[in-house]
Amino acid sequence: MKNYAIKLVWATTLYVFAFAVLCQTDVSYNVLVGLLLFGFLLIPYMVYTVLTDYYTTTKTFRDWYEDHAV
């Protein structure tokens, strides 16, 4: 995982799961609203980062899947 975008996707996914768990506990509403607002910023930032990431590959659809020799 050398790529920053992949690490950001994993971190955002873990954040969303942690937020969902915290919503089921007795955490104060002020903390939950703060985390919600941070999530509203984090998710669009993740989408922007993934879409603008400079990633190139030499693979094409003719290469099929790497785990299945054709």
C-alpha positions in Angstrom: 0.0 0.0 0.0 2.4 2.6 -1.2 -0.5 4.8 -2.5 -1.9 7.6 -0.4 -5.3 7.2 -1.9 -5.7 3.6 -0.8 -4.6 4.5 2.8 -7.1 7.3 2.8 -9.9 4.9 1.7 -9.0 2.5 4.5 -8.9 5.2 7.1 -12.2 6.7 6.0 -13.8 3.2 6.0 -12.6 2.6 9.6 -13.8 6.0 10.6 -17.3 5.4 9.3 -17.5 2.0 11.1 -16.2 3.6 14.3 -18.8 6.4 14.0 -21.6 3.9 13.5 -20.5 2.0 16.6 -20.3 5.3 18.6 -23.8 6.1 17.6 -25.0 3.0 19.4 -23.3 4.0 22.6 -23.9 6.7 25.2 -21.6 9.2 23.7 -22.8 12.9 24.0 -24.5 14.4 21.1 -21.9 17.2 20.9 -19.2 14.7 20.2 -21.3 12.9 17.7 -22.2 16.1 15.8 -18.5 17.0 15.7 -17.6 13.6 14.3 -20.5 13.9 11.8 -19.2 17.2 10.6 -15.7 15.9 10.3 -17.1 12.9 8.3 -18.9 15.4 6.0 -15.5 16.8 5.1 -13.6 13.5 5.1 -15.7 11.6 2.6 -15.7 14.3 -0.2 -12.0 14.7 0.3 -11.5 11.0 -0.1 -13.5 10.9 -3.3 -11.6 13.9 -4.7 -8.3 12.3 -3.8 -9.2 9.0 -5.4 -10.5 10.6 -8.6 -7.5 12.9 -9.0 -4.8 10.3 -8.0 -2.1 9.9 -10.6 -2.1 6.1 -11.1 -1.0 4.4 -14.3 -0.8 0.8 -15.2 0.3 -1.2 -18.2 -2.5 -3.7 -17.7 -5.4 -3.8 -20.1 -8.6 -5.8 -20.3 -6.9 -8.3 -22.5 -4.6 -9.1 -19.6 -7.7 -10.5 -17.8 -7.2 -11.1 -14.0 -3.8 -11.5 -12.5 -4.9 -14.5 -10.4 -6.3 -16.4 -13.4 -3.9 -17.4 -16.2 -5.6 -17.3 -19.6 
